[in-house]
Amino acid sequence: MKIIIYLYTLTLLIIPFYLRASDGPNIIVIIADDQRWDATDFMQSRMDDLGRTARFPWLVGTTPNLSRLSNEGIHFDNAFTVFSTCSPSRATMLTGVYPHVHGVTDNSIAFPTNSITYASLLKTAGYATGYFGKWHHGRQTQRPGFDTVATFHGQGSYFNTPFYDGNNNLIRTTSSSEWIDDVSTNYAIEFIEQQNNNQNPFLLVLGFKSPHQPFEAPNRTVNIYNGQSALDVPNLNTPPPGQTIDVNQGNYAGVLRKYMSTIAGIDGCVGSVLDKLEELNIENNTAIIYISDNGFFRGEHKLGDKRAPYEESIRIPLMIRYPQVQSAPSIVNNIALNLDLAPTILDIAGVDIPQNMQGSSLLPLIQNQDPPDWRKYFFYQYNHDPEFPTAKVRPYIALRHENGLKFISYEENASWTEFFDTNSNNDPYEINNLINASSHTDDLNYIKSVLRNEMHATEFLKTNGINIQESALHANINLGKNYNFSIETSNDLDTWTLKSNLTGNGNSVNYNLSPSTSNTTAISVTGNENDYGIQYVDGETPYRINNTELIVGSPDPWDNVVGGDAVLIFEIPVKETALQINRIELKFTAGRKWSPSEIMWNADLYLLGIKNNTTPFEGDSNNSSITLIKDNILDPGFPNTDTIVTSNCEDLLAFIEEFYQERPNYSGGQYVFLKFTPDMDPESFAYKFYIYSSNSNSHKPKLIFHYGENSENPKQLFYRVKYGQN
């Protein structure tokens, strides 16, 4: 993946762009956060016609400005995201390429600032460019391609939020009465006025925080839906296969109302922008695009987040109003993707679209054309996001066809595979899994073949270690100790052939695989994911598939940083000498997982106690039964990577000595639990411990016993690593 990303970003230097003079139309992009496709009064008023239940009929009449965009412009009924998570989706909108190509595949990864974007290209073409509001890409402070900037870090807060310029200088901090999206909108309107006075064509991006958690609406709409509740739909009790319930059923109605009240709030912001364009008499020469980064569940499939591959998550609102070129207001049924945003903007501006962009311009559809080669389906995906352990959705790849057929393949378990016919006349709520239905065998085989083609066409196979290729493949696989492993090969990703069943012995296994008759070959290794890794494939950079990091201070999905304790588990050894234990050291290598220039909080080390199995203690650091071993073991000044050795864990030493005194015949099998707990700050991020496969001692956390005054060979204990929760 690194090689591909590098080539992609470098093409900016070598692709000959033929840019038109800076006399193009103004372009405004408004991005909502987590707004589902049906969360407007325009859509709720049409749900019966679409064969669906209007779950939120009380929205009708409450989002007039969003409806104005739909009624006066082009409304895309079948708009989707190719990756239903905030940062990957936003990076895709900027670049016009899939997340596995631009490299932003979870919310913690910063956007590659040298990437080709619609902003950088329009700036080169003479456009004034401005970005206001939510950027979202981790703690990133740069806004590449934008000249004028007023944004906040990360998720920000609905009130009392610092705003920064493009050089990361503090502009101001909002008050407790200033709603964040109102402030972003005011900056956007100032930019419109300034560029209109300068007679510059402009690109403006307005990023709303709404309707993202924690759903805090402005005073004007906070009580607008009091007493309302959603109507039931058939898929409320159909959770994804093999997954736990994600939605908070306890206060569901209240949370739903808060979510919708923030949408009513940003509707007013959209109205302010529309009014300003009319006031300046530039509305006919201004293209306005309204889009969300992904959808959101409101109880469907027992989910309350996004990520999962169902319609409520991947389907998004998309409206484009451009009076100068659109033939008339209309509803478009062609599949439109967030992938299409960048080429559409460039096409509207008259700027050549780079050949490596994977989306398509929507301009022909805006002009009421029906291109014969328009896409009939699209590929989408989700990778497990290690930074959000509370997210319950499992990794998958999937394909959605315009005829409603949807195929979902989960990475962890083939038995979870789903196949739906989402056509409004059949199964719009994705209840009936047709994967084993003989009546749909032909449809299933067709969709599988299309998915394989799309995985090739989008370079997914090239960047994700599946390693289907046209020549012989050489792989070296390190197998851990005592675990069972299976090695399989495939030439089409549908049919796999078992090569070996092995018991790991800590040694490596070499495989030389010849291509099949179809001139492709692939390799798959299954086993304990913490205990094996592919060391090299054909001499390329190692592709490691084992977990190598343990996170402490990891934020929850809403960036409030409320969890992420880490628990290290060490087996207490049999005492092998009559000598007194002189001291105990804890040694580990840690670093910043993602952060600003310095960590804004510390982490403390606690002793939880012992158990006779490896189930982490549930505990509160304020509980008297839990002992503070070391305060600030990771402090705000901690470097990017460093090894820490506690010189003397006195409380732990006392605990271990008492343990041996109470158990003179101890023969092993009990464990000591050490928990790292962050002292959290709203601006914080996370630390990581470096953990490697069990056949390597590099960077492993160690608990070291020193016997006597001058011990030269301290005892190093077996360790296990678990994730803990507050």
Steps between C-alpha positions, in 0.01 A plus 500: 500500500778745580642474150165565339422798720840647420447472127154646527609811686799557275292509186411858579848586381482325168141499371450780245186682607339736250335756721255757383526862598366599836158604375307194608193481721509517876480164672372436852527156662306444822585180689282366780638243741307174545178620335293212369347517154140532616553763773333794320139598459541462121578131540248430775223639282598253223559179694163348419574543129832320553333201661625583848363617831554865586662441840521870581186664354535784749802624300264628230509879496803525734791495252376743234843604374623146437172438321558818302825356367319180402205682342709759314792276401580138430419245769689171479278225637773236479806669648743289702832510680768242413625487861256582778740669742575871533868549409522239222187644340622859523838411353319323216295813433817710485695266271246310291670167580419209729627492861733208428666721237530832686592315822251647749329181616401597853423817695844536659700529176595850390416602147809482270563870447675458162204318346325621188169655607233707336611787726864492392402485134248785524751708691750447218228600254455838668221431747491653845461203734359499854424230757283565805387267774569130546797336327507189719819322385644409841674795667624631168543877489588545132226569245686433172372687199307762698619861532250626758429274796297519821465153648522308824705194598355153485134479590489826689210571736163649421580789735821654642716392205832656388521595130836512320627645174700317234824546695343349813481839669212542741239736355251490783319269741124492475284567802257268676215658303661488154410184309797363308325462162363855518854629554635296206218633282577861597862453394378352170269796434783746570709312244220520240469875552875554478545301178197662344653842571829380349311354201678168544340167418512302822489150637349487847469189717279524808535201733232456764555312823131412495336260530789324673498384860430634762214668305489843666269727304487882507240667717275568201444130429592316820135434591352488151418126510398462864264210549570344160617145441590297194258259339597134501646331193543125437882488548518627858570149630738364234859555623798431277628141512738415781487849646379666816232764541635852464199721557414653838148372544463665841461859381447433137212741435680785674822443308306485173333834565835660583650363179219646289507834684862555389392443138231763545778724633723466193197551277499857629872529414431384144225762479747773602735399217217493244375839615847652469537374141165658412593823673821523294316387183747218434275199554473419126878481463554295815485122518398374843565140595354357822625159612563292813810291568290195590160394623396402851291235669217602726420156636479310172674161526539581870774749411554860603821591315609465136764267344271202438420429132124560508314777320457722806879523531630513142223708345547876525319824411631672186353813345660724237355835395665670203242715316743601225523150350217283636214463260239487777464374856485123498549176689780277371496125558850421367750379759705793630793461739702720734780384269344724234529825693853597390455434125160676509648814655785505251261448209275785616804728525628398156817344639632178351428192712816294578488156343575328828180625664268204538173690524291644217373853446131544579477800267335303215230385743453859619446596136230232466714270290498122544849372413469146361816388678396628846584259784254222581659407834769601745749337738522607862683387811572539869821418685501436870596828664745419783464849644133444579472178697136572584403474132333161462495477121721234347718561190335426168508549126176542312334589174173683437330475159251752361240221480514475878715188532754528780777254589690530831806290586631524857872455550477297820242237418376369166178375663396863559481575125184688405313545173200731479257625238440856624258586221207689653263230377701222660710559812583870551574445870758224442335234711504192277848359443492321163851356516367141498190560290505277192270746322779758503800285408548669164469847654752408769755367254462812287550736796805303617658532157427873495655538847818324387523732201448808716764389750746483213380821335523708818847362588363355822678169452820683420506691827354266758736207514269250332766488235324360197751525218583361158836350588630249751487617860760443772402556862675441830259450789605509863287270712475546874521226758233242581223648286334328206531662159350448157665606173264536202534618142247635255480617141169683523437574870193278488655156493785433742730197504649377826880481476596417857368447850780583740574534869719800554847437636648847489668432167431640156343327200585586140245472223559516128167516322454469128219683325189307416350453161334838538843658543433622853595375841430605857597383847308504826624414850257435784586438862553705811542851360719606790752231431591491132610733228591503134862607504542562131328438172727500196756713674268794558463693825369261767126492530427423864160368586554452872400760755808697597362773723306533823329837536447698820286813497319401183200726431149370466327551161403855595851617592402570858784278624308313767660156486799313387670376813761241419562191711827309500478150643805320637509149637649491848788253483586229743763639734814315403746625762518555871648843440286799581352690207692828499289695253255462215527690174237558235650553156307592184535701180234760435435803287235740381233327294370820351511841654595865468863593550479384859270286706250705699448252781680236702436134576519341844584139583277303737521155655166323464595183682503134398266243356535136407412564137563771244173690523591864569371652821216743473595787717499865577825678582322667791424163652704440814577145392706635211849625575673786321845372406637800316350840424576652159676192368423650159514877529412790266858537383537139396682468165372338185670169583692402810568209735395541863648306787347552842796483734305376797131408517491503881126442534514214255801351679315510830199337338708217347685434825169473687370273224790254549469511880132406481566224243816312604412213263413713199557308174397757237186590311409832661537841345566856601301769322649844433274771358601822328239768550519836321427826678292624212460838341255597224793575269672166557587205285678176576816309584598163360704213633703308249399135503645245257433137415576243767805362320684829537612673817532839340319768700302253706378639832696329776461467873853445633580352843837578659617256772763611752709813493700434181282288275651477151229278350161628600196282444293610195141388515259369242255769402155525355325809367133582525284802435328644801206735550422758764 
